[in-house]
Amino acid sequence: MKLKRPSAAMIVGLIALVMSMTGGAIAAVNFAHNSDRVDGFDAVKASKAGKKKAAGKLLATYNKGSDHRGQFPLRAVAGAASENDLQDLADDTTVARTGARTIAVADNQTTASTTMIDLGLGDLQVSCADTQTNAGTENASTRIGITNRSGLPMNLSRTLGNGAPTITTIENGIVHTFAVGQRNTFMVQLQGTENRTVLVEGTAQQAGQGTADSSCIVWATAFLVD
């Protein structure tokens, strides 16, 4: 019996059949080969994530342990932040500065002002004055001074305890001074150029009132925000 030559349509159909049968096998092989990869990248266990083994690969977090579970190993991420990244973070972070003083005052005298906290825009200065005119008997009162050394005028708002606020503008090089008698809290808010803000919260009290050895005790915290 003479076999007929297969038609072109049959040849094309056979090729398609072969390709469809082998394509699934190829895909299965590729899937099995890449079963431990994500987008073609190998993953490295957290416990084996040294710099050489983890280079150019995905990094897994710890899957065991209550302290480190879900975290990346420190040895793999140490040094990842650049110097510029750290500087940018520091620039965007609020800085807190604290200060405290105990200042003894001489009879009927006022001590020289000293800087207790650098406020960035200026300084927080403190001094102690004897407000009792009778000789031999002292009544110390704390003096708070806010200096402006920003180069430009800055706005100031301050309050004593629950009192009404005092709002003013301080010219460059000027010192704004106020007294805190006996014991009270105080709050100062400064606003300079480019929205630079300083918030000061403090407390002042006197010790030895009505004696010959009175003094001022003052402490405060300043928050600097750029």
Backbone bond lengths (Angstrom), bond angles and torsions (degrees), N, CA, C in turn:
res aa  C-N    CA-C-N  psi(-1)  N-CA   C-N-CA  omega(-1)  CA-C   N-CA-C  phi
1 M - - - 1.455 - - 1.515 108.45 -
2 K 1.269 115.84 134.17 1.460 120.96 -176.93 1.530 109.43 -89.23
3 L 1.370 114.62 122.83 1.467 119.32 179.17 1.514 109.82 -78.78
4 K 1.328 112.18 140.23 1.465 117.43 177.85 1.528 110.69 -83.49
5 R 1.296 114.63 145.82 1.469 120.23 175.38 1.536 108.92 -66.60
6 P 1.365 115.64 130.03 1.478 116.97 -179.55 1.529 111.14 -63.90
7 S 1.283 113.86 145.14 1.464 118.94 -179.80 1.529 110.46 -73.95
8 A 1.312 114.44 163.97 1.476 119.93 177.92 1.513 111.52 -60.69
9 A 1.323 116.23 -37.07 1.470 119.99 -179.55 1.516 110.92 -64.17
10 M 1.349 117.07 -37.99 1.451 120.26 179.78 1.532 110.80 -68.64
11 I 1.330 115.79 -39.87 1.481 119.31 178.72 1.518 110.15 -60.65
12 V 1.329 116.02 -46.25 1.467 120.04 179.18 1.517 110.67 -61.63
13 G 1.332 117.54 -41.10 1.456 121.07 179.29 1.509 112.08 -62.99
14 L 1.368 117.07 -41.92 1.460 119.64 178.39 1.523 112.22 -63.40
15 I 1.327 115.39 -41.88 1.477 118.94 178.43 1.521 110.65 -61.23
16 A 1.324 116.31 -43.14 1.459 120.24 179.58 1.517 111.14 -62.78
17 L 1.341 116.37 -39.22 1.456 120.79 179.50 1.516 111.44 -63.99
18 V 1.325 116.88 -44.77 1.463 121.05 179.35 1.526 110.78 -62.66
19 M 1.326 115.64 -43.56 1.466 119.44 -178.20 1.518 111.12 -65.28
20 S 1.331 116.45 -38.55 1.468 119.01 -179.18 1.520 110.86 -67.92
21 M 1.327 116.70 -32.85 1.465 119.89 -179.20 1.521 111.46 -75.89
22 T 1.316 118.19 -37.63 1.471 121.32 -177.82 1.517 111.99 -83.93
23 G 1.339 117.06 -23.82 1.468 119.38 -178.71 1.511 112.26 -63.31
24 G 1.346 115.64 -40.98 1.461 118.81 178.79 1.505 111.47 -64.67
25 A 1.338 116.29 -36.83 1.468 119.59 179.20 1.512 110.64 -66.07
26 I 1.357 114.98 -41.43 1.478 118.67 179.24 1.519 110.19 -63.23
27 A 1.353 115.38 -42.49 1.461 118.93 179.85 1.514 111.33 -63.90
28 A 1.349 116.02 -39.43 1.458 120.39 179.02 1.522 111.10 -63.19
29 V 1.338 115.75 -41.33 1.469 119.69 178.32 1.512 110.71 -63.47
30 N 1.352 115.51 -44.66 1.467 119.15 179.95 1.522 110.79 -63.58
31 F 1.354 116.66 -40.69 1.457 119.91 -179.79 1.521 111.19 -63.22
32 A 1.337 115.45 -43.93 1.470 119.35 179.23 1.515 110.83 -64.57
33 H 1.337 116.35 -37.58 1.462 120.08 -178.68 1.529 111.45 -69.04
34 N 1.346 117.45 -32.68 1.460 121.50 -176.49 1.524 112.81 -106.31
35 S 1.344 117.61 18.66 1.457 120.19 -175.00 1.527 112.38 -65.10
36 D 1.319 118.01 -24.04 1.463 120.79 -179.96 1.520 112.12 -102.80
37 R 1.331 116.83 20.83 1.467 120.72 -178.51 1.515 110.77 -120.56
38 V 1.331 115.97 159.77 1.453 123.48 172.82 1.510 107.70 -123.05
39 D 1.348 115.98 117.00 1.464 120.94 -176.00 1.525 111.60 53.67
40 G 1.327 116.20 34.63 1.454 120.41 176.57 1.516 115.27 86.26
41 F 1.343 117.57 -0.67 1.457 120.69 -177.94 1.522 110.00 -100.98
42 D 1.336 115.38 139.12 1.458 120.87 177.02 1.526 109.70 -74.33
43 A 1.316 116.80 153.12 1.458 122.84 175.34 1.522 109.12 -109.21
44 V 1.332 115.42 144.99 1.457 121.49 -179.89 1.517 108.74 -116.94
45 K 1.327 117.56 133.89 1.453 121.67 178.19 1.519 110.65 -64.04
46 A 1.329 115.24 147.48 1.456 119.96 -178.94 1.519 111.74 -60.36
47 S 1.327 116.27 -36.76 1.462 120.31 -177.60 1.525 112.73 -70.03
48 K 1.351 117.14 -16.15 1.460 121.26 -178.62 1.525 112.03 -117.34
49 A 1.333 116.03 18.69 1.465 120.15 -171.86 1.523 111.56 -85.23
50 G 1.321 116.52 65.33 1.457 119.69 169.88 1.521 109.86 -77.64
51 K 1.314 118.13 167.49 1.458 121.41 -176.30 1.526 111.51 -62.59
52 K 1.334 117.36 -37.65 1.466 120.03 -178.16 1.522 111.50 -71.72
53 K 1.340 117.33 -45.55 1.457 120.20 -177.94 1.520 112.42 -71.33
54 A 1.339 117.75 -30.60 1.460 120.58 -175.85 1.518 112.99 -88.93
55 A 1.324 118.54 -9.83 1.472 120.95 -176.29 1.519 111.20 -61.23
56 G 1.325 117.64 124.20 1.456 122.86 177.54 1.508 114.58 73.79
57 K 1.343 118.62 12.88 1.463 121.88 -177.76 1.524 109.95 -127.15
58 L 1.335 114.54 166.25 1.455 120.42 175.55 1.522 109.94 -75.30
59 L 1.330 115.88 149.65 1.459 120.89 -177.61 1.523 109.18 -117.79
60 A 1.332 116.23 126.44 1.459 121.49 178.05 1.521 110.41 -89.42
61 T 1.329 115.94 153.26 1.465 120.36 174.99 1.529 109.30 -85.89
62 Y 1.338 115.75 167.10 1.463 119.75 175.88 1.535 109.23 -65.55
63 N 1.329 116.88 135.73 1.464 120.66 178.19 1.514 112.45 -106.92
64 K 1.323 116.92 3.57 1.461 120.99 179.82 1.527 108.89 -135.93
65 G 1.307 115.30 159.20 1.454 120.87 176.61 1.515 111.57 92.33
66 S 1.325 117.13 133.37 1.461 120.98 -177.02 1.529 112.19 -74.83
67 D 1.338 117.83 -25.67 1.458 120.68 -176.12 1.515 112.70 -83.94
68 H 1.340 118.39 -34.16 1.460 121.09 -171.91 1.523 114.19 -119.79
69 R 1.323 117.60 3.52 1.455 119.83 -177.37 1.538 110.67 -62.17
70 G 1.337 115.72 131.02 1.456 120.93 -179.35 1.514 113.71 83.09
71 Q 1.338 118.10 3.14 1.455 122.42 -178.89 1.525 110.84 -108.73
72 F 1.349 115.34 152.39 1.453 120.42 174.66 1.526 109.09 -80.39
73 P 1.323 117.96 148.84 1.465 120.22 176.98 1.519 110.79 -65.80
74 L 1.339 115.92 137.37 1.460 120.81 -176.15 1.517 111.56 -61.26
75 R 1.333 117.93 -36.22 1.462 120.15 -176.86 1.518 112.29 -65.26
76 A 1.354 116.39 -20.71 1.463 119.55 -178.69 1.513 112.35 -88.32
77 V 1.341 117.48 -27.20 1.468 120.10 -177.01 1.518 112.57 -104.55
78 A 1.330 117.97 -10.25 1.459 120.04 179.63 1.523 110.08 -60.85
79 G 1.321 115.46 131.78 1.455 120.41 179.36 1.506 113.99 82.40
80 A 1.359 117.62 5.26 1.462 119.86 -178.35 1.518 111.54 -69.70
81 A 1.329 117.23 -34.30 1.467 120.42 179.15 1.519 110.03 -78.48
82 S 1.303 115.73 134.05 1.459 120.19 179.23 1.519 110.30 -79.80
83 E 1.311 116.10 168.23 1.466 120.45 178.62 1.519 110.71 -62.08
84 N 1.334 116.78 -38.00 1.460 120.23 178.61 1.522 111.36 -65.91
85 D 1.349 117.43 -37.85 1.464 120.77 177.67 1.519 110.63 -61.37
86 L 1.325 116.33 -44.58 1.463 120.32 -179.81 1.521 111.00 -65.96
87 Q 1.338 117.70 -37.53 1.453 120.66 179.26 1.524 110.44 -67.36
88 D 1.343 116.37 -40.67 1.463 119.75 177.98 1.520 110.86 -62.85
89 L 1.339 116.32 -39.60 1.454 119.91 178.21 1.517 110.99 -64.85
90 A 1.344 116.18 -41.68 1.461 120.22 178.84 1.522 111.01 -63.90
91 D 1.337 116.77 -37.63 1.463 120.49 -179.20 1.520 111.80 -67.01
92 D 1.350 116.70 -29.78 1.459 120.75 -176.92 1.522 112.79 -93.18
93 T 1.309 117.95 2.25 1.445 121.64 -175.46 1.518 111.31 -101.57
94 T 1.327 117.16 139.37 1.454 121.41 176.28 1.530 109.78 -68.77
95 V 1.323 115.64 134.90 1.462 121.86 179.50 1.520 108.84 -105.49
96 A 1.324 117.38 130.99 1.461 122.52 178.73 1.529 109.44 -109.77
97 R 1.328 115.04 133.61 1.464 120.77 177.28 1.524 108.64 -130.71
98 T 1.321 115.87 141.35 1.454 120.35 -177.42 1.529 110.67 -124.46
99 G 1.320 114.78 160.22 1.459 120.33 176.67 1.514 110.50 -158.83
100 A 1.324 116.58 155.53 1.465 121.62 179.22 1.528 108.78 -152.42
101 R 1.329 115.55 145.37 1.463 120.96 179.71 1.531 110.01 -144.79
102 T 1.318 115.62 144.36 1.464 123.50 165.76 1.519 106.58 -120.08
103 I 1.340 116.39 117.66 1.461 120.94 -170.15 1.520 109.20 -121.80
104 A 1.318 116.31 115.10 1.458 120.98 175.47 1.521 109.05 -80.56
105 V 1.333 117.06 142.02 1.456 121.39 -177.13 1.526 109.88 -117.80
106 A 1.321 115.35 142.16 1.466 120.13 176.40 1.529 109.73 -82.87
107 D 1.307 116.37 157.53 1.462 122.26 -177.18 1.526 110.90 -57.77
108 N 1.348 115.78 124.48 1.475 123.03 178.04 1.527 113.04 58.93
109 Q 1.326 116.66 31.42 1.461 120.48 -179.20 1.541 110.25 -126.66
110 T 1.332 114.48 167.75 1.471 122.10 172.90 1.514 108.15 -127.06
111 T 1.315 117.24 129.64 1.466 120.61 -178.34 1.534 110.37 -73.96
112 A 1.316 115.40 159.36 1.467 120.30 176.24 1.526 109.80 -70.20
113 S 1.327 116.03 145.63 1.463 120.66 179.07 1.521 110.78 -71.34
114 T 1.333 115.74 138.54 1.461 121.50 175.79 1.521 108.88 -128.52
115 T 1.334 116.49 148.58 1.462 121.05 179.77 1.519 110.16 -76.83
116 M 1.337 115.97 125.51 1.453 120.79 178.80 1.532 111.54 -100.94
117 I 1.346 117.51 -35.40 1.466 121.50 -179.54 1.524 109.24 -141.34
118 D 1.323 116.07 132.96 1.459 122.02 171.04 1.523 107.65 -80.25
119 L 1.334 117.21 117.31 1.456 121.95 -175.88 1.524 113.41 -94.69
120 G 1.310 117.75 3.99 1.453 119.99 -177.77 1.513 111.67 80.32
121 L 1.339 116.89 -59.72 1.458 121.61 176.44 1.523 111.69 -77.56
122 G 1.312 115.64 -19.12 1.470 121.91 -178.32 1.512 109.47 -176.12
123 D 1.333 116.29 -149.88 1.463 120.95 -178.77 1.518 110.24 -132.72
124 L 1.329 115.66 150.45 1.450 121.65 168.19 1.520 107.13 -100.40
125 Q 1.329 115.93 114.99 1.459 121.57 -178.09 1.520 110.12 -110.73
126 V 1.319 116.38 151.27 1.464 121.38 -179.90 1.520 109.76 -133.11
127 S 1.322 114.61 150.42 1.462 122.26 172.84 1.518 107.92 -151.58
128 C 1.330 117.23 171.87 1.456 122.22 -177.14 1.526 109.05 -132.55
129 A 1.345 116.37 133.71 1.468 121.39 -177.76 1.521 110.18 -124.55
130 D 1.330 116.41 142.53 1.459 121.96 173.73 1.531 107.87 -91.15
131 T 1.330 116.25 112.88 1.463 120.53 -176.99 1.528 112.76 -94.82
132 Q 1.328 117.60 0.42 1.468 121.85 178.11 1.538 108.99 -90.55
133 T 1.342 115.88 120.48 1.476 119.70 -175.53 1.533 112.63 -79.06
134 N 1.332 117.92 -19.43 1.457 119.61 -179.77 1.523 110.64 -71.22
135 A 1.307 115.96 131.53 1.461 120.73 -179.49 1.527 110.34 -65.79
136 G 1.316 115.37 138.31 1.456 120.85 176.08 1.517 113.89 86.25
137 T 1.320 117.74 -6.07 1.467 121.64 178.65 1.529 108.48 -125.67
138 E 1.313 116.95 122.13 1.464 120.65 -174.40 1.532 111.92 -110.61
139 N 1.323 114.63 148.32 1.461 122.05 175.38 1.524 106.86 -138.49
140 A 1.327 116.27 93.57 1.465 121.70 -172.23 1.523 111.38 -73.10
141 S 1.328 115.11 142.57 1.463 122.25 176.69 1.529 108.59 -137.58
142 T 1.313 115.69 131.51 1.467 120.68 -177.31 1.517 110.94 -80.84
143 R 1.332 115.95 137.58 1.461 122.73 174.86 1.528 108.02 -112.77
144 I 1.335 115.93 126.41 1.459 122.10 177.74 1.521 108.32 -109.15
145 G 1.327 116.09 130.76 1.457 120.80 178.35 1.522 110.91 -122.94
146 I 1.326 116.61 133.42 1.463 122.44 176.36 1.527 107.73 -113.40
147 T 1.315 117.24 113.96 1.466 121.04 -179.72 1.524 110.11 -96.95
148 N 1.324 115.28 146.84 1.468 121.22 177.10 1.519 108.41 -108.33
149 R 1.309 116.34 112.48 1.457 121.15 175.07 1.531 110.37 -127.19
150 S 1.352 115.48 30.77 1.458 121.07 -178.64 1.519 112.39 -80.67
151 G 1.342 116.75 -15.45 1.459 120.60 -177.45 1.519 113.41 96.02
152 L 1.346 116.77 -13.84 1.460 122.33 -179.55 1.525 109.19 -140.16
153 P 1.336 118.26 163.76 1.472 119.51 175.53 1.526 110.91 -60.84
154 M 1.326 116.13 148.74 1.465 120.32 176.19 1.521 109.25 -136.68
155 N 1.329 115.34 151.84 1.463 121.93 -179.68 1.519 110.12 -86.10
156 L 1.343 115.05 144.12 1.465 120.71 179.70 1.516 109.70 -133.98
157 S 1.327 114.83 136.72 1.458 122.50 171.61 1.523 107.79 -131.04
158 R 1.332 117.26 132.05 1.464 119.63 179.80 1.519 110.32 -140.81
159 T 1.323 115.09 151.33 1.465 121.44 176.22 1.518 109.07 -138.63
160 L 1.338 115.67 151.10 1.460 123.02 173.34 1.517 107.69 -114.24
161 G 1.321 116.95 119.55 1.455 120.38 -179.33 1.509 111.39 53.88
162 N 1.337 116.73 -127.19 1.462 122.03 179.26 1.521 111.98 -98.48
163 G 1.313 116.93 17.31 1.455 120.97 -177.84 1.518 113.43 -73.83
164 A 1.327 115.34 170.44 1.463 121.45 178.56 1.530 109.54 -70.49
165 P 1.325 117.40 147.05 1.467 120.08 -178.19 1.525 112.15 -74.50
166 T 1.316 114.61 150.58 1.461 122.43 170.33 1.514 107.36 -107.96
167 I 1.337 117.02 123.63 1.455 122.20 -176.50 1.524 108.69 -120.92
168 T 1.329 116.14 128.99 1.456 120.44 -177.62 1.523 110.11 -155.65
169 T 1.313 115.70 177.03 1.460 122.87 175.61 1.520 108.82 -118.60
170 I 1.322 116.74 131.45 1.467 121.79 179.60 1.520 108.82 -104.53
171 E 1.293 117.35 124.62 1.455 121.33 175.67 1.527 110.29 -74.01
172 N 1.303 116.30 157.99 1.463 120.44 179.64 1.528 110.79 -59.92
173 G 1.332 116.05 133.98 1.456 121.71 178.68 1.515 114.62 85.91
174 I 1.328 118.20 -1.69 1.461 122.84 -178.55 1.521 110.27 -96.78
175 V 1.357 115.95 148.49 1.463 122.38 177.84 1.522 108.90 -110.47
176 H 1.315 115.92 125.41 1.468 121.84 175.38 1.527 107.34 -98.56
177 T 1.352 117.00 120.48 1.464 121.77 -173.82 1.522 110.51 -119.64
178 F 1.332 116.17 140.93 1.463 120.99 173.88 1.522 108.65 -145.27
179 A 1.344 115.49 157.08 1.461 121.61 -176.54 1.520 110.78 -104.16
180 V 1.339 115.14 145.63 1.456 122.76 173.45 1.526 106.47 -119.73
181 G 1.352 116.51 98.39 1.458 120.45 -176.68 1.519 112.49 -78.63
182 Q 1.312 115.65 146.32 1.461 122.76 179.82 1.531 111.84 51.37
183 R 1.329 119.50 -101.56 1.467 120.14 178.81 1.523 109.04 -141.75
184 N 1.337 114.87 135.26 1.455 120.20 -179.57 1.524 109.54 -170.27
185 T 1.312 115.74 165.33 1.460 121.31 173.46 1.528 108.79 -98.81
186 F 1.322 115.31 159.18 1.457 119.67 176.58 1.526 109.43 -143.54
187 M 1.329 115.66 151.64 1.458 121.64 177.45 1.524 108.49 -137.06
188 V 1.318 116.11 134.87 1.462 122.25 -179.78 1.527 108.27 -128.83
189 Q 1.328 116.44 134.15 1.461 121.63 174.48 1.521 108.88 -123.42
190 L 1.329 115.41 127.75 1.458 122.15 179.18 1.513 109.76 -116.65
191 Q 1.321 115.80 142.49 1.458 120.35 174.05 1.518 108.73 -133.16
192 G 1.343 114.58 121.20 1.447 120.68 -179.47 1.510 112.35 -110.48
193 T 1.311 116.29 -158.12 1.454 121.78 -179.11 1.525 110.60 -70.03
194 E 1.334 116.13 155.63 1.465 123.67 178.32 1.530 111.62 54.28
195 N 1.345 115.84 35.47 1.465 123.15 176.35 1.525 113.82 60.10
196 R 1.314 117.28 24.08 1.464 119.95 174.32 1.521 108.92 -69.83
197 T 1.327 116.14 127.11 1.464 121.76 -173.48 1.521 110.36 -127.52
198 V 1.326 114.92 141.62 1.465 121.27 175.98 1.522 108.07 -130.10
199 L 1.327 116.43 130.55 1.458 122.67 176.95 1.522 108.44 -119.03
200 V 1.340 115.92 125.21 1.469 121.73 -178.71 1.518 108.76 -117.64
201 E 1.317 116.13 129.99 1.461 122.15 173.92 1.523 107.72 -124.14
202 G 1.349 116.08 126.50 1.458 118.76 -176.02 1.516 113.26 -148.13
203 T 1.329 113.91 172.57 1.464 122.48 179.32 1.523 108.74 -138.84
204 A 1.342 115.64 140.24 1.464 120.46 176.62 1.528 109.04 -133.73
205 Q 1.317 115.83 142.98 1.459 120.43 175.89 1.516 109.54 -149.63
206 Q 1.317 114.99 160.08 1.463 120.16 177.88 1.521 110.00 -104.55
207 A 1.305 114.66 152.23 1.466 120.63 176.29 1.524 108.00 -126.65
208 G 1.316 116.34 145.10 1.463 120.64 178.28 1.509 114.02 73.17
209 Q 1.327 118.63 32.39 1.459 121.22 -179.82 1.529 110.97 -61.70
210 G 1.320 115.95 133.89 1.462 121.66 178.07 1.513 114.01 80.65
211 T 1.336 117.62 7.22 1.460 121.60 178.02 1.530 109.42 -110.44
212 A 1.308 115.75 -177.65 1.462 120.48 177.50 1.524 111.53 -90.72
213 D 1.328 117.61 6.73 1.465 121.02 -176.72 1.533 109.52 -140.18
214 S 1.312 116.88 67.49 1.460 121.89 -178.60 1.530 110.42 -93.57
215 S 1.307 117.02 155.54 1.457 121.02 -179.75 1.530 110.42 -151.34
216 C 1.345 114.97 163.90 1.466 122.26 177.50 1.524 108.91 -108.03
217 I 1.318 116.27 137.04 1.464 122.56 176.13 1.529 107.20 -121.30
218 V 1.312 117.06 124.24 1.456 120.54 -176.71 1.530 109.82 -141.22
219 W 1.325 116.28 140.66 1.475 121.21 174.67 1.526 108.42 -145.06
220 A 1.323 115.94 152.43 1.467 119.62 -176.56 1.522 110.39 -159.71
221 T 1.334 115.12 160.68 1.469 123.48 174.21 1.507 107.98 -128.16
222 A 1.330 116.03 133.63 1.458 121.94 178.64 1.519 109.37 -114.96
223 F 1.335 116.34 134.67 1.468 123.00 177.91 1.518 108.15 -111.60
224 L 1.339 116.34 118.43 1.455 121.83 -176.98 1.520 109.13 -104.35
225 V 1.331 116.56 123.15 1.454 121.98 -178.85 1.521 108.93 -124.47
226 D 1.339 116.64 123.66 1.475 120.85 176.53 1.519 109.20 -99.22
